[in-house]
């Protein structure tokens, strides 16, 4: 179990980005008529994209890893897979009718990994081999001779991950981007405050987040994985950052040719192609019609002929980011090659001509509608195909049109992200390797079922923006078990674009206001939840909750039950949550439950620290946002249509925020997490999401006893808030309230609650079990036995192995979490009003009192118009 960065950096940058967009972008698509809404489209079109899923019989064999692609030559199918944990490589071949399945195992040593396969008509094939080696005892890279890894060398995980990225040919990169966007829909308290950033900073942050996402979260930690033993000040085991693949470490790359039995025919060392900077990775191999090999790497595109002749076609300028600038190549119909890379406006897909090394202009349809989270694959029928996050589509080049063909949910396909490998026998038949919910892989044939043969079912829609992947698994299982009803996911993130990353939320809001409400509503902090509640959009769930026999033995945590309840009604359910608070050293708090603004000033003076670093990377608008999030209930009383932004408390908050820098220095993003241990930073706005966060802050971030003190204030209150990482409601107008409730209530089952890993569960029994598990090392149950693993955290270029919590520490966390009953109810409109008006104070144009008066007037009008 590994975690890098103080606030889960790969997520935090993206969160900062999306939340600022609301303040600087206009509306996306116009308001839709009821009969044109994507909800009605989902219901009425649900029969058009149904395919039958049939397993291809592979006997007692098992697909042992991630598929790197599928190719069909003649009537023979070729699939290559790789296991990233065991460095195992398989070649699977069979006839297109599913007969004569054969497995070829490619032997590998420690530190070796094959990726980017390309097959020839006689069954021989090329692959890229990366070799890395690391001496665990000495912490020094092993010398590689003749391209063979030392038998004593252990697998360098960084190399494994980077090879994994290469083999996925961008699938993981785009999935990571999409996953970050999913998380964006669930603003964490310590991130949501950043919405108030300026437009210029937004764009810079957005570019940064897209770059990070495109590289894939699995690559994020690559340079940190290799390590040597050491110790930290508090005795935790520490490893210095080693030489990983992305740091120009001890890595060799080879182009290898095999015969059709898996025997090596040729092996060419291509390590030197990395040049002086040491960064080199092959992204794609394709066999051209003339038998030459087309190689796309982080250095460009070239051809290779047997005998060792390389010819450069395209060079890549690595001045920016070689992974982003290079191309993934795919072969479409009639030998046409398509190239995919990341540009200033997102993902670009172009046609590529290997004869002259020229690209077409970006294909507009791809860039506009299918920028991220799409794998391309070839076959018969359409010019090329896409596997998006939700469906298979075909691209018709003559019409420059993308046509949806198969929907994963409609076809009851068990996958929680895009399908990584497929081939079209025709536009109505595909061969594919599907990643199941249990991290297994299935070799299947997908065949279209005519719409008139699809069984009629009553459709229940689940609508939201970046719907949690857990819903997909639950929906598929529900659909497989029900003969009468069918769950249909409607994800409004399809409206989001680089021009307006908030368009999905805007369209979802417009649909709800116009009466197009999904049966089950997946809510997020970007949505005006209180407005929907006041306008009667949500059904009261309390009668169903109270009478449900399945929930009689389940006890919800009292503070969460309060957060789900409004008066005597229950409009939403919360399956899991975290807490937003502020953390400092226990000795700074001196036993206090909260700190005043002056307390914090005094601590800063004692440590000779300014607002530039005292609160980590925080600017004026972020600090103001934290006050709105953690203490907003002091200034807004929506049920009674009152607000008090002219109060002394809010004016002090404005003055507090004005002490911070105007902008966050993102150049220091990779180093600021180390400031806390050296007292350059003293206070951390924290997303406290599970018991393990306590030991990370104590053992690693501060390296000292810590106190959870909440936001500074002069009322002596621990200003912290419950933040739901998922919140769901049922439409008051649904035709199927009890069926919708049967689906929603499953979040409270032991099966769901006991398997929550990264957040706090909401049932008392699961919370207590999570507390108990925090006293032990992380483990997995294998054949009824605990298989332990280290809990590792990366900070400041070091790897730290964390110790389990003590009983006293676990009690501290539990007591604190259960003491918080303030609900984090983010309101984008209110937040935008405050930050917009506060700018006049921050720039010196108006006093804090003047700005507070304007905010009071505007929000008072807003409350009366939306209550």
N, C-alpha and C positions, 0 to 999 in steps of 0.2 A: 504494500500500500504506500503510494508515494504522493506527496503534495508539494508543489512549488509555489513560493511567493506568499507574502503576508495576507493579501486579500484575493487569492486565486486570480493572479494577474491576467491570464488569458481571457477570463470572463469579464474582469473589471473594466478593461479598456473598452470592450464592446458595449458594456452597459452604459458607460459614460457617454458613448456616442449616440446610441439610440434615443436616450432620454433628452438629449439636447435638441434633437431634431424637431421635436414637437413645437419648440419655441421659434424655429426659424424656417419652417416649411409651411406651405399652404395646403389646401385640400388636393387630394389626388383625383380619382375618377369621380364623376358627378353622381348625384343620387340616383339609385336604380329604382325602376318600378318594381312592384311586388312580383310580377310574373317573370322579371328578368334577374332576380336576385340569385346569387350562387347557392342559396339554400334551396330554392325551388329547382335549380339546375341539378343539384345533388340528388334530390328526391326523384325527379322525373327522368334523369339520365342514368339512374343507378343500374339499369339492366343492360346498358350498351357496352359496358366495359368489363364484363364478367368472363373469366377464363377458367377452365377446368385445370386443376393441379394434379398431376400424376407423378408419383415417384418413379424414377428410372432404377431398375433393379441392379444394385451393385454387390449383391451377395452379402457376405459377411464382412466386406471391406468397409472402411470409414474414411470420409473425406477429412483429412487431418489439419486443414488450415484454410486461410483466406485465398479465394480464387483470384488469380492475377489476370484472367481473361479466358475467353473461349474462341476457338477458331474452328471453322469447318472447311475442309478441303476435299472436294469430291463428295463422297458419301461417308466421310470419316470425321468425327468430332474429336477435338484435342482440347484438353483443359489442363492448366498448370495451377497448382496450389502450393502455398507455403505456410508452415507453422512457425510463428515468430518466437514462441517460447522454446521450442525444441530444435530449431534449425533443421526442420524436415521438409523435403520437397517431393511432391508427387506429380506425375504426369498420368492423366486418365484419358484413355482413348476408347471409343466405341462407335458403332455404326449409327447413322442418324435415326434408324428405327429403334434404337436402344439396345440392340443386341451386341454380343461380342465385346463386353466391357473388360478392359485390361488396365492394370495399374503398374506403373513403373516408378520405383523409388529411386531417387537420386541421392546417393550417399553424401553426407556432409560431415565435416569436422567442426569442432567448437570454433565459433567465430566466423563461420562461413554462411553466406546466404545468397540464394539465387532469386533473381527477379527479372521482369521484362522479357517474357518468352516470345519467340516468333517461330512458327512452324512452316516447313517446306512440304511440297507435294509428296515426297517419298517418306514422310513421317519423321525425318531428321529435324532438328530444331536448334535454335540459338537461345542463349540466355546470358544475362549479366551476372557475374559472381563478384560479391564483395567479401573481402577477408579482413577481419580485424582481430587483434589479440591483445590480451591484457593480463599481466601477472598480478593475481589477487594478493599474494603474499607480500611482494615487494612494491606493488603499486606502480610498476614501470611497464611500458609497452614492450612486448616481445619482438625480437627481430624476426622478420618474415623472410624466409629464404625460398626462392623458386616458387613463390606464390602460395606455399603451403603453411597453414597455421601450426604453431607449436602445439604438441599434444597436451602440454601442461597448461595452455592458455585457456582462460575462461571466456565466455561470450561477453563481449562488450555490449551492454544493452543499448547504448546510444547508436551503435552501428546497426543493431537489429532494428531499432525503430526507424532509422533513416532508410534502411533497405525496405522496411515495410511500407514506408511512404512511397518509395519509388515504385514498388510493385503494384500499388493500388492505382497508379496512373491517374492521380488527382481525385479519385473517389473519396478518399479519406479527407483530403484537403477541403473539398466542397462540403462534405458532411460536417467537418469541424466548423466551417463557416456557418452552416445552418444551425448547428448546435449552439454556437454562441448567440445566434439570433434568437433561438428558442429561449435561452436564458435571459435575453434582453427583455422578454415579455414578463419576466418575473423580477422586477427591480429589487435589489437588495438595498436595505437602508443606507449602508455606507457608500453605495454607488448612486442611488437615485438623486441625491443632492446635487450631483454634477450636472443636472439638466440645465442649470442656469449659465453654462459657459457661453462665450461669445461665438458668433458664426464662424469666424476664422479658426478658432480652436476646435470647434465641432468638426470642421472638415479635416483638420489635421488628425484629430482623434479617430475619425471615421476611417481615414486612410490607414492609420496605424492598426486599427482593429481588423480591417479587412486583410491587411498583410499578415497579421498574426494568425487569423483564422485560416487563411488560405494555406499557410504552411502546415496546418494540422496540429491539433493539440498534442498528438503523440510525438511530433518533432520538437515541441517546445522544450522538453526536458532533455533532448538528445545530448546536448553539450555538457550536461551535468552528471550523466550516469556513471562514467568510469570514476573510480575513487580509490583513495588510500586511507588506511586507518589513522585515527587521531582522537583527540578528546576536546570537548568544549569546557568552558569555565565551570559549568554546573555538573560536569561529569557525564553528560550525554555523549554517546559515541558520535564522532564527527569524521567525515571523510572529505579530504580536499578534492576539488573538482579536477577530474582527470582529462586526458586528451580524447575527446570524442570525435566522431566522424565530421561533425560540422565545425570543429575547431582545427581542422587540418591534422588530425591525429594519425596514428599508425594504421593506415588503411590502404588496401590494395584493391584494384578493380580489374576484372578480366572479362573479355568477351569469349564465351565458350560455345563450341559447336558439338552437338551430340548426334549419334545415329538414332534410328528409330527404336533401339533397345535401351537407350540411356547411356551408352558408352561414349566417352569423350573422344572426339575426333581431332579437335584443335582447341588451343587455348592461347589467347592473345592478351598480353598485359597492356591495359589502357590507363593505368594509374597516372602516367605523365600528362595525360590530357587535362588534368586538374590545374596544371600550371603552377605558378609560384604561390598562389593563395591557398592551394590544397583542397579547394572545394570542387568536387566533381561527383555527379550522380547521373545515371542514365534513366531517362523517364520513359522512353518507348523504343521498341524494336518492331519493325515491320519488314516483311519480305515483299519486294517489288515484283512485278510481272516478269522482269528479266532475270530474276534470281538473286539480284543484289540485295543486301541488307540495308535498310534505312534506319539510322540511329539518331534519336533525338536526346540530347543531354543538356546539362546546365551550361555547356559551352556552345551549343548550337545544333545544327542538323547536318549529317554527313552520310555518305554511302560507304559500304564496305563490301569488298569482293573477296572470295576465298583466295588465300595467298597473301593477305595482309595489306591490300591496297585500300586506303581511306581517301575519300574525296569530299572536301567541305562544300556544302551548299548554302548554309546560313550560319552566321556567327551571332552569338549572343553577347551583348554588352553587360558584363557583370557589375557595373558600377552601382546599380541599385540593389537588386535582389535576384540572384541567379535562378532561384526556384520559381519566382514570380515571372521572370522574363523569359524563361525557356518554355518549350512546347510539349504537350502530350499529343501524340498522333494516333489517329484511328482510320481504319480502312472502311469506306462505304461501298455502295454499289458501283459496278463498272470500274473498279480499281481506284475510284476517287478517294483521295486522302484528305482528311479534315484535321486541322491543327487547333488546339485549344491552349490559350494562355490567359494570364491575368493582366488587365490593362487599367488605365486610370478610371474607366467607367465600369469596371467589374470584369466578368469573364468574357473573353472574345473567342469566337469560333470562326475560322476561315477555311476556305479550300486551299490546298497546297499542291503545287505542281513540282514534283521532284526533277523534272526534266530541266527546268531553269531556276529552281529554287525560289519561286515567286509565290506570294500569298494573294488571295483575293481580299477585298475589303471585308470587315467583319459582317457576318450574316445577321441582319437586324433581328429576325425572329428569335434567334437563340439568345442574343445579348439582352433583349428586352424582357423576355418572359421566362427564360430558363437559365439565368446567369449562374446561380450556385446550385450545388447538390444535384448535378446531373452527370451521369456517366454516359458516354457515347458507345455504341456497339453497332456492328455491321450485320449483314444478312441479305435476304431476298425481300423484294417488295418495295419498300421505301428506300430513298437514297442513303439514309442513315437513321439510326434509332437512338432514342434517349431513354435512360432509366432515371426518372426524377425521384424525388423523395416519396412520391405517392403513386406513380403510374409509369407505364411504358408509353412512349409516343413515337410516331414516325415523322420524319422530315421529308416533305415533298419539295425538291429543289425547283421544279418547274413552276410551282405556285408560291415558292418561298413561304411554305405553310407547315406548321407543326400540328399534327393530329393526334389527339389522345386515343389510345387503343385499349389499354388494360389498366384497371384500377386495382391496387393491391388490396384495399379493404373490401371492395366489392367481390374480389376473387378469393377472399379469406386466406390471403398469403401471410404467413408468419414471418414478418420482418419488421424491425423497428427503425429501419433507415433504408436508404436507397439500395437497390439490388446491384451488387458489384459486377456481375458477369452474366452475359446472355448472348444469344445468337438467334437471328430470325430465320427459321426455315421458310417462313412466309409471314405476312403481316397478321396471320391468324394462328400461327404456331411458333413457339419459342422453346429453345432449350436453355436452361438457366441453372445457376447454382444460387440457392437462396440461403441467406444467413438466418437461422431460426432464433426464437426468443431465448433459447438456452445456450447460445453461443455454439450451436452445432450448424452443420452445413448440409443441405439437401440438394441432390441432383434431380431436377424435375423437368417434365415436359408441360408446357402451358398451351392449352388449346382453347380457342374462342368458342363460347357457347352462344348460339344465336339468341337474340333478345327474346324471341317468342318462346324459347325453351327455358328461359330463366324463371324459376319459381317466384310467384308473387309473394312479397313480404311487406309488412308495414314498416316504413322507414322512420327511424328516430335519428334526428340530426344532433350532432355535437359541434358547436361552433365556437371559434375563438381565433386568436392570432398566435401563431407558433404553438400549436397544441402540443402539450407534453407527450413525449413518445410513449409514456406508460399507457396513455389512452388507446394508442394503436393496438398494443398487445391485448388490452382488456376488450377492445371492440372486436378484434378477430376471434377471440375465444368465445365471446358472447354470440357472435354470428354463427360460429360453427355449432354451437349448442342449441340455437333457436331455429325452429321451423316456421315461426310466425312473424318474428321481428328481425330487423336488420339495422345495425348501428352504422351511420354514415358520418365520417369526419369532414368538416368544412373548415378549412384553414384559410383565414383571410390574409395571411402573410403573402399570398400570391399577388396582392396589390402593391406590396412594398417594392421600392426601386431605389436606385442610387439618387434619383432626383427627390424622392420623398420616402424616406424610410418609415414614415409614420402613416402612410396611406392605408395600410391594413386596418389600423385602429380607427381611422376616420371613417372608412367604409363600413366597418362593423358597427360603429356607433350610429351611422346614418340608417343602416338597415334596421337596427333595433328600434330607433325612434320612429321609423316608418311602419313598424309592425312586423317586419321580417325577423322573427326571433327564433333561434334554434331551440329544440326541445331541451337540450342540456347546454348551458352556457359556461364555457371555460373562461373565467374572468382573470384579468391581470390589472396591475396597478395603473396602467395607462388609461383605463376605462373609468368613466364617471359612475362608479358603482352606486353611490348614494343617490344619484339622480334616477337610476333605474329602479332602485328600491322605492323611492318616493313616488315614482310614476306607475307602480304596480306591475313592473315587468316580471318580477320574481314570484314564484309560488311559495307560500308558507309551508316549510317542510316539517314544522314541529309536530303536527298531527301524525304524519307518517313516521317520524322518528320515534315518537312516544309509544305508538302502538305496534311497532315492528318487533316481532318475537325474536328475530335473529339478533337484535341489538340489546336484548334484555340483560345479558351478562357483560356487556361492554360499557366501561366507564371512561368517558371523555375527560381529559384534564380540565379542571374547573376554569382556568383562565382562557382556555381555547373555547370551551362551551360558551363562555361569556362573549368572546369575540364573534362567535357564530350567531349570537342572539341579539335581536333588536326589540327591546321591550319584552313582550311575551311571544314573539314570533321568531322563527328561524328561517332566514332567507338563503343562507349560503352554508356550505360545508367546507371545512379545511382539513385535508388529509395529513399535512406535514407542515412544519414551520421552522423559522429561525428567529433569533432575537437581534435587534439592532441596539448597540450600546457603545460606550466608550471605555477603553481599558487604559490603565496606567499602572505604574509600580505601586505595590501595596504600601511601601514606606512613604511615598508621596501623599497617598490618601490619608495616612495617619489614623486609620480606623474609621474614617468617615464613609457614609453610604453614598454621598454625592459631594461634588466640589462646586464652589462658587466661581464666578468669573475671576474674582480677585485671588482666590486660592490658586487657580491656574497661572495667573500672572506672577504670583510669588514663586511658584515652583520653577517657572521659566527663568526668572531673575536669579534664583539660587544656582541654576545650572548654566547660566549665561547662554540661553537659547532664545531665538526670536521666532516670530510666527512663520518665518520662511520654512522652518523644518519642524517646529514643536509638535505639530499635528500630522506629521508625515507630509505627503503631497496633497495639500488642501489649498484651494483658492477661496476668494470671498464668497462666490456664489455657492460653492460646495458647503462651506461652513453655514451659510444662511439656510441652505436646503436641509442640513441636518437638524437645525432648530425647528423647521417646519414639520419635518417628519416625526421627530421624537417628542415634540411639545406642541404640536399643532392644535391639540384639543384645548389648550389654554386660550387660544385666540379665536377658535371657531366653535359655535354651538348651533350646528345646522338644524337639529330638530326644533329648536326655539327661534330659528331665523335670526341669530345674533352673532356678532363677531366683535373682537376687542383688539384690533391691531394698533390702536392708539395708546395701548397700555405701556407702563414703564418696562414690563418684561419684554415686550416685542421691540421696543426702542433699544433696550440693552442688547438684544440679539443682533439687531442691525449694527450696532456699534462694535460688538464682538466680531462679527463677520468682516467688518471694514478693516480690521487689523491685518488680514491675510493678504498674500500677494494677489495681484489681479488675475494671474494665470498660473496654471500648473506647469511646472517645468518637466515635460515628458522626457527630456534627455536624461533625467535622473531616475526614471521609472524603475530601471533594473538595479539600482543601488540603494534607493531610499529605505528598503525593507531592513537593511542593516543598521540604519540610524538609531533604532530603538535600543539596541544593546550597548551603544556607546553614548547614550543620552543626548544625541543630537536631535532625536525625536522623543517626546515624552508622553504623548496621548495618541491613542489609536482608535479611530472610528471603526468599529468592528462589526462584521457580519458573523455573529456567533451562531453557527448552524448546527453543531452537535457537540457531544461531550469532548470529542477529540480536539476541538478548537482550544479548549482551556490549556491542555498540555502543550500545544504548539505555541501559544502566546507566552506561556510561562517558561517552558524549557528552551525555546528557540528565539522567539521574537525579542522578548525582554531579558530572558535568561535570569529571571528573578521572580519572586512572589508578585502576583498581580492582584488588582482590585477592579471590579466591574462597577464603575461609578456613574455611568450614564452621562448625558450631555450636561455641560456646565450650566448652572442656573442659581439664582439667589433665593429660591423658595425652599431649598433643602430637600428637593424631591429627586429620586433616582429616575431621570428622564431616559427611559428605554422603551422599546416598542416590540410587540409581537409582529413578525412579518410572515404571512402565509406564503409558502412557495407554490401553492396551488390553491385555487378557490373556485368552487363550482356552484351553480344555481340551476334550478329547473324553471322553465318558462311557465308563467301563469296561464298561458293559452295552449299548452301542449295537449294533444289528444290522448297521450299515453302517460299520465302522471305516475302511475304505479310501476310501469315498466322502466321509466326513466329513473325512478327512485331505486328500484332493484339494482340498476347499474351503478348509480352514485354511491349507494350505501356500502358497496363492496370495498370502498376505500377504508372502511372501519374494521374490516375483518382482520383476524390475526395473521392470515396469510400475507396481506398487504403490509400491515403495520410493522410486523416483526422483520420485514425485509427492507425497510427503509434504511439506507446506508449513510446518506450525506446530510440529513436533516433530522430534526427532532420529530418523533412520532407523536400522535395526539391522544392515543389511548393510554390509560394509566399502566396497563400491563406491559405494553410495548415500551413505554418510557422507562419503566423500572428495569426491563430486560436490557435496554440500551445502556442504562446506568451501570448495571452489573457487568456487561461486556466491556465497559470502559476500564474496568479493573484488571483486565487480562490483555495479553498481546493479541493483535488481530489474527484471526484464523478462519479457515474454511473447513467444512466438514467433508471429509473424503472417506468413503466406506465406513461411516459411523465414527470416525476418529477425527480429532482436531489436527489440522495441518497448519502450523503457525508460520507467520511471515513477519518481517520487520515493518514497523510503521516509520516511514522515512519522510523527512521534510527537507526541502532544499532552500537555502538562504545564503545570499552573498557568496555564491560559488562553492558552498559547502553542503555536504550531505549529512544530516543529523538523524540518528536513530532514536526515536522517542520512547520513553518509558511509559507504562500504563499509569493511569491515575491512581492515587491512593484513595481510600474510602473517604477521608476527610475532603479531598478535592472534589470527588464525585458528588458528595453531599452539598458542597458549596455551589456547584453548577446547578444541581437539581433545585435547590432552594431558591436560587436567584431566578432561574427560568420560570418557575412556578409562581414567583412573586409578581411577575409582570403581567398586568391585565390591560394595558393600553394597546389598542389595536392600531397597527400601521395602515392607514387608509389614505393612500396617495391620491391626490387630485391634481391631474395635469393642468387643468384650467386655472385653479387657484395658485398653483405653484408658478405658472407662467405670469400671472398678474403680479405676484410679489416680486419675482426676479426682474421683471421688466421695469417696474417702478423703482426698485432698489438701485438700479443702475444710476439713476440721477443722484442718489446719495453717494454711491461709491465713486462717482466721477467728480464730486464736489459741487454739483450744480444746485443741490437742495440739501437742507438739513434732514437729520433722521426723523425729526418730529413732522416735518412737512411731508416727507415720503410716507410715513406711517398714516397720516391723515388721508392721503390719496388712496392708499391701499385699503384702508377702512371703508372708504366710500365705494370703491369698485367692487370689493368682495361682498359688501352688504347688498349691492344691487344683484350680484351673481347669485347669492344665496336665495334671495326672494324670487328670482326668475327660474331657479332650478329646484326649488323645494316643493 
